[in-house]
Amino acid sequence: MKTTILAIAALFITAAASAQIPNDVQDFTTHGIHVILRSTKANQVIGVIAGFEGGLAYGETANASVAGGTAGLISMSGSDKYPKTAYRDSLARLSTSIAGNGNIYHMVFTLRTIRPNFNSAWSIFSDVLLHPHYDTLEAQKLQEQSMKAIEAREYDPESYSAFLADSIWKGNSPLNRVPTMAEVQNMTIGDLQNYRNAQFQRSRLVVVVVGDVSKQEIESKLASLEALPQGNFSWPQIPVITPQTDQYDFVPKPHDFPTTYVNMRSASAAVRDPTWWSERILLEILDKRLFDEVRTKRNLSYSPEAYPNGNYTNFDISIALQSIYPDSAAQVVFNVLRNLQNETVSPVDLRHAKEGRITTYYYIAQENLRQAQLLYTDQVEARDWRLFFRIVPETEKVTAAQVRDAANRYFHHLTFVLMGPEANADVGTPAHKDVYHFE
């Protein structure tokens, strides 16, 4: 496995070291559809992303559930040429998978198959997009799954505390929306059909293909999608969230609740900001130091962590831990943050952080479909798929001084959510709120 990762990383590094885009990547428009194609013979797998931008984030609906429900049902129901049973039998026979998901930004459909079966798999994929069925049994299953997920939201304290922290941080932004029970219960198949018909336009569509596929081949296959209207989607900017800083919320739990969950939020760079690359290295270093200082040295938390959170132009830095001594653990976190603001990281720490960032990224990008997903995300969120190939040169350029500057720029005015038993801290008093204050 390690040899495979290094080999894959080497392929990217060869091109990226000189900031060049590999000559196997093409960016073009055909039949009114924006296509990013990476033609590679590295393996037999072909990964395809077909994403339709639009939805709640663009003010086109008030329903946070309709995109996910629509994409999910389409990918599970089959089509005119491939009714549900034949659809599933064909996918199994062809070693092919098709999936659909949606959120407030877009609907995304994925195809994963192998080169010998690509023609047959694409025929199914395109027919599902053009002539979808809306199976009532599958619609009922999806509705029940969505309702159970919403009901269960509060029962996983780790994810629920993070959910609350995100909600507080986003404030009254129109992007601060998640699926609700009422909209899931009241949504009909007719609503899903109407949403699909409104969103399936070629001007909204970005197709990314990674695998042994030629430009001429994909141009030929996309000809069938001319049956979709072109539309006039102009890719407007996503609203910028004004974060709610310096907030504090405590969610009390019974005294026998085993631990307290602490979630912190601070500001972050966006993907196209110059400080994006140094901040990513900062988070690599912060995550390791939290583990060393909070867990290894003091045993105050089992798994403290720091990670970037968000999309498009709206990101934050998330710091999370679980502890029976939350106040003490939080103070250790604050000391780590201050140290990163005041001290320059060592050359060894900086080198290890860069190596970790690059290796992790290319480990994630081993599979063709995952590469396609990363290229797609960079294109629709940052409007530049080339970011995928810039990670090595940009990461290598980061200096220790830039890491310290990023810490001073972003580690301020944190927002906090605590969930746990009152016995773990003197909560509910002004003095306790002051404990969770980091300017």
C-alpha positions in Angstrom: 0.0 0.0 0.0 2.8 2.5 0.9 4.5 1.8 -2.4 1.3 2.4 -4.3 0.7 5.8 -2.5 4.3 6.9 -3.2 4.0 5.9 -6.8 0.8 7.8 -7.2 2.2 10.9 -5.4 5.2 10.8 -7.7 3.1 11.0 -10.8 1.5 14.2 -9.4 4.7 15.7 -8.0 6.5 15.3 -11.4 3.9 17.6 -13.0 3.2 19.8 -10.0 6.8 20.6 -9.0 7.1 23.0 -11.9 3.5 24.1 -11.5 2.5 22.5 -14.8 -0.8 20.8 -15.5 -0.3 17.2 -16.8 -0.8 16.9 -20.5 -3.4 14.2 -19.9 -6.0 16.7 -18.6 -8.3 18.6 -21.0 -10.8 21.3 -20.3 -13.4 21.9 -23.0 -17.1 22.5 -23.7 -19.1 20.2 -25.9 -22.8 20.2 -26.6 -23.1 23.1 -24.2 -21.6 21.1 -21.3 -18.4 21.9 -19.5 -16.1 18.9 -19.4 -12.9 18.2 -17.5 -11.2 15.0 -18.7 -8.2 13.2 -17.4 -7.3 10.5 -19.8 -5.2 7.9 -18.0 -4.3 4.3 -18.6 -3.0 3.8 -15.1 -5.8 1.3 -14.4 -9.1 -0.1 -15.8 -11.4 2.0 -13.6 -13.4 4.9 -15.0 -14.9 7.5 -12.7 -17.5 10.0 -13.8 -19.0 13.0 -12.0 -22.0 14.8 -13.4 -23.0 17.8 -11.3 -25.9 20.2 -11.7 -25.3 23.5 -9.9 -28.2 25.3 -8.3 -30.7 25.2 -5.4 -31.3 26.8 -2.1 -27.8 28.5 -2.0 -28.8 30.4 -5.1 -32.3 31.4 -3.9 -34.0 28.9 -6.2 -35.8 27.0 -3.4 -36.5 27.2 0.3 -36.4 23.4 0.7 -33.1 22.0 2.0 -34.3 18.4 1.4 -35.5 18.5 -2.2 -32.0 18.2 -3.9 -30.9 15.2 -1.9 -34.3 13.5 -2.3 -34.4 14.1 -6.0 -30.9 12.9 -6.7 -31.2 9.9 -4.4 -34.5 8.7 -5.9 -33.3 9.1 -9.5 -30.2 7.0 -8.9 -32.2 4.3 -7.2 -35.3 4.0 -9.4 -34.0 3.1 -12.9 -35.2 4.6 -16.2 -37.3 4.0 -19.3 -34.9 1.6 -20.9 -33.8 0.1 -17.6 -36.7 -0.3 -15.1 -35.7 -0.8 -11.5 -35.1 -4.6 -11.5 -33.3 -4.6 -14.9 -31.4 -1.5 -13.8 -30.0 -3.2 -10.7 -29.3 -6.5 -12.5 -27.4 -4.6 -15.2 -25.3 -2.7 -12.8 -24.3 -5.8 -10.9 -23.5 -7.7 -14.1 -21.3 -4.8 -15.3 -19.5 -4.2 -12.0 -20.8 -0.7 -12.1 -22.2 1.7 -9.5 -24.4 4.8 -10.0 -25.2 7.1 -7.1 -26.9 10.4 -6.6 -26.7 13.0 -3.8 -27.7 16.6 -3.4 -27.4 19.5 -1.0 -28.2 23.2 -1.0 -25.6 23.9 -3.7 -26.1 21.2 -6.3 -27.1 17.6 -7.3 -24.2 15.3 -8.2 -24.4 11.9 -9.9 -21.5 9.5 -10.0 -20.7 6.6 -12.3 -17.9 4.1 -11.5 -17.2 1.3 -13.9 -14.4 -0.5 -15.7 -13.1 0.1 -19.2 -14.5 -3.0 -20.9 -18.0 -2.1 -19.7 -17.9 1.7 -20.2 -20.1 1.8 -23.2 -22.9 -0.2 -21.6 -22.5 1.6 -18.3 -22.7 5.0 -19.9 -25.9 4.0 -21.8 -27.5 3.2 -18.4 -26.1 6.4 -16.8 -27.3 8.7 -19.5 -30.8 7.1 -19.7 -31.2 7.5 -15.9 -30.4 11.2 -16.3 -32.6 11.7 -19.3 -35.5 9.4 -18.6 -35.6 8.8 -14.8 -38.3 6.8 -13.1 -39.6 7.8 -9.7 -40.2 4.5 -7.9 -42.8 5.0 -5.1 -41.3 2.2 -2.9 -37.8 3.8 -3.1 -39.3 7.2 -2.4 -40.9 5.8 0.7 -37.6 4.2 1.8 -35.7 7.5 1.3 -38.3 9.5 3.2 -38.2 7.1 6.1 -34.3 7.1 6.1 -34.3 10.9 6.1 -36.8 11.2 8.9 -34.9 8.7 11.0 -31.7 10.7 10.4 -33.3 13.9 11.5 -34.8 12.2 14.6 -31.4 10.7 15.5 -29.6 14.0 15.1 -29.7 14.8 18.8 -28.7 11.2 20.0 -25.1 11.3 18.9 -23.5 13.9 21.2 -20.3 14.3 19.2 -22.0 15.0 15.9 -24.8 17.0 17.5 -22.5 19.3 19.4 -20.7 19.9 16.1 -24.0 20.5 14.4 -24.9 23.1 17.0 -21.6 24.8 16.7 -22.0 25.1 13.0 -25.5 26.4 13.3 -24.4 29.1 15.8 -21.4 30.1 13.7 -23.5 30.6 10.6 -26.0 32.8 12.3 -28.8 34.1 10.2 -27.1 33.3 6.8 -29.5 31.9 4.2 -26.9 29.0 4.0 -27.6 28.0 7.6 -30.2 25.4 6.6 -30.5 21.7 7.0 -33.3 19.3 6.2 -36.3 19.5 8.5 -38.9 16.9 9.4 -41.7 18.9 8.0 -40.2 19.4 4.5 -39.3 15.7 4.3 -42.8 14.6 5.4 -44.6 16.9 3.0 -42.5 16.4 -0.1 -44.2 14.5 -2.9 -42.8 12.7 -5.9 -44.3 15.5 -8.0 -42.1 18.0 -6.1 -39.0 15.9 -6.9 -40.0 15.7 -10.6 -40.5 19.4 -10.8 -37.2 20.1 -9.1 -35.3 17.8 -11.4 -36.9 19.4 -14.5 -36.0 22.9 -13.3 -32.4 22.0 -12.4 -31.4 19.7 -15.3 -29.9 22.3 -17.7 -26.7 21.9 -19.6 -25.6 25.4 -18.5 -25.6 24.1 -14.9 -23.7 20.9 -15.7 -20.1 20.1 -15.1 -18.9 16.6 -16.2 -15.6 15.3 -14.9 -14.1 12.0 -16.2 -11.0 10.3 -15.0 -10.0 7.1 -16.8 -9.0 5.5 -20.1 -11.4 7.7 -22.1 -10.6 9.9 -25.1 -12.0 13.4 -25.8 -13.7 12.1 -29.0 -15.3 9.4 -27.0 -16.8 11.6 -24.3 -17.9 14.1 -26.9 -19.8 11.4 -28.7 -21.4 10.1 -25.5 -22.5 13.6 -24.3 -24.4 14.2 -27.5 -27.4 12.5 -26.1 -27.6 15.1 -23.3 -28.5 17.7 -25.8 -32.0 16.5 -25.1 -31.7 18.6 -21.9 -32.5 22.3 -22.2 -29.4 24.6 -22.3 -30.7 27.1 -19.8 -28.9 30.3 -18.9 -27.4 29.6 -15.5 -24.7 32.2 -14.8 -22.8 30.7 -11.8 -23.4 33.6 -9.4 -21.4 34.0 -6.3 -22.4 32.0 -3.2 -23.4 34.4 -0.3 -20.6 35.0 2.2 -21.5 34.0 5.7 -20.9 36.6 8.5 -19.8 34.3 11.3 -21.2 34.8 14.8 -18.0 35.1 16.9 -17.5 35.1 20.6 -20.6 33.0 21.2 -21.0 30.5 24.1 -23.7 27.8 24.5 -24.0 25.1 27.1 -26.3 22.1 26.5 -26.9 20.4 29.9 -27.0 16.6 30.1 -27.9 14.3 33.1 -25.2 13.9 35.8 -24.5 10.3 34.6 -23.6 11.5 31.1 -20.1 10.2 30.8 -18.2 13.2 29.3 -18.5 16.8 28.0 -18.2 17.5 24.3 -16.5 20.8 23.4 -16.7 22.3 19.9 -14.9 25.5 19.0 -15.1 27.5 15.8 -12.7 30.2 14.5 -12.3 32.0 11.2 -10.6 30.5 8.2 -9.2 31.3 4.8 -11.2 30.5 1.7 -9.8 28.2 -1.0 -8.6 31.1 -3.2 -7.1 33.2 -0.4 -3.3 33.4 -0.4 -3.2 32.2 3.2 -5.1 29.0 2.3 -1.9 26.9 1.9 -0.2 28.1 5.1 -3.4 27.6 7.1 -3.6 24.0 5.9 -0.1 23.4 7.2 -1.0 25.3 10.4 -3.9 22.8 11.0 -1.6 19.8 10.4 0.7 21.1 13.1 -2.2 22.1 15.4 -3.9 18.7 15.2 -0.7 16.9 16.1 0.1 19.2 19.0 -3.4 18.9 20.4 -3.0 15.1 20.5 0.4 15.4 22.1 -0.5 18.1 24.7 -4.1 17.2 25.5 -4.1 13.4 25.2 -0.5 12.0 25.4 0.9 14.3 28.1 -2.1 15.0 30.2 -4.7 12.4 29.3 -7.5 15.0 29.3 -9.2 13.8 26.1 -9.3 10.7 24.0 -9.3 12.2 20.6 -8.8 16.0 20.4 -8.7 17.2 16.8 -8.5 20.3 14.5 -9.7 20.4 11.0 -11.0 22.7 8.2 -14.8 22.8 7.8 -16.9 24.3 5.0 -17.1 24.9 1.3 -17.1 27.5 -1.5 -16.1 30.9 0.1 -17.2 29.9 3.6 -14.8 28.0 5.8 -14.1 27.8 9.5 -11.5 26.1 11.7 -13.1 23.4 13.9 -11.5 22.2 17.1 -13.2 19.4 19.1 -12.5 17.3 22.1 -14.3 15.2 24.7 -13.3 15.3 28.4 -14.4 14.8 31.9 -12.3 17.9 32.6 -13.4 20.2 29.8 -12.2 23.4 31.4 -8.7 22.1 32.0 -8.6 20.6 28.5 -9.8 23.8 26.9 -7.0 25.8 28.7 -4.4 23.4 27.2 -5.9 24.0 23.8 -5.7 27.8 24.3 -2.0 27.5 25.3 -1.3 25.6 22.1 -3.0 28.3 20.1 -1.1 31.0 21.8 2.2 29.2 21.3 1.5 28.9 17.5 0.8 32.7 17.5 3.9 33.6 19.4 6.5 31.0 18.4 7.9 30.0 15.0 7.5 26.3 14.3 10.7 24.3 14.0 12.1 23.2 10.6 11.4 19.6 11.5 7.8 20.2 12.5 7.3 22.3 9.3 8.7 19.5 7.1 6.7 16.8 8.8 3.5 18.8 8.4 4.1 19.4 4.7 4.9 15.7 4.2 1.7 14.7 6.0 -0.5 17.1 4.1 0.8 16.0 0.7 0.8 12.2 1.5 -2.8 12.4 3.0 -4.1 14.3 0.0 -2.7 11.8 -2.5 -3.8 8.8 -0.5 -7.3 10.2 -0.7 -6.9 10.7 -4.4 -5.8 7.2 -5.3 -9.1 6.1 -6.9 -10.2 7.6 -10.2 -13.6 8.4 -9.0 -12.1 10.3 -6.0 -9.8 12.2 -8.3 -12.9 13.2 -10.4 -14.7 14.3 -7.2 -11.7 16.5 -6.1 -11.4 18.1 -9.6 -15.2 18.7 -9.6 -15.1 20.3 -6.2 -12.2 22.6 -7.0 -14.0 23.7 -10.2 -17.4 24.4 -8.8 -16.3 25.8 -5.4 -13.2 27.7 -6.4 -13.9 28.0 -10.1 -10.5 26.4 -10.9 -9.9 22.6 -11.1 -6.1 23.3 -11.5 -6.0 23.7 -7.7 -5.8 19.9 -7.5 -2.4 20.0 -9.1 -1.0 22.9 -7.1 -0.9 21.3 -3.7 2.8 20.2 -4.0 4.4 23.5 -5.1 2.1 25.7 -3.0 2.7 23.5 0.1 6.4 23.4 -0.4 6.5 27.2 -0.5 4.9 27.7 2.9 7.3 29.1 5.5 7.4 29.0 9.3 6.7 32.7 9.4 3.6 32.3 7.2 2.3 29.5 9.6 2.7 31.9 12.6 1.0 34.7 10.6 -1.9 32.4 9.8 -2.3 31.6 13.5 -2.4 35.3 14.4 -4.8 36.0 11.6 -7.4 33.3 12.3 -7.2 32.2 16.0 -9.4 34.9 17.4 -12.9 35.4 18.8 -13.8 31.7 19.0 -17.3 30.4 19.4 -18.0 27.5 21.8 -20.5 24.8 22.3 -20.4 22.5 25.3 -22.6 19.5 25.8 -22.3 17.5 29.0 -23.2 17.2 32.7 -23.2 20.2 34.9 -21.0 18.5 37.4 -18.1 18.6 34.9 -17.8 22.4 35.2 -19.3 25.3 37.0 -21.6 26.1 34.1 -24.3 28.6 33.9 -22.4 31.4 35.6 -20.7 34.4 34.1 -17.4 33.2 35.5 -17.7 29.9 33.6 -18.5 31.7 30.3 -15.3 33.7 30.8 -13.3 30.5 30.8 -14.4 30.0 27.2 -13.2 33.3 25.8 -10.3 33.5 23.4 -9.6 36.9 21.8 
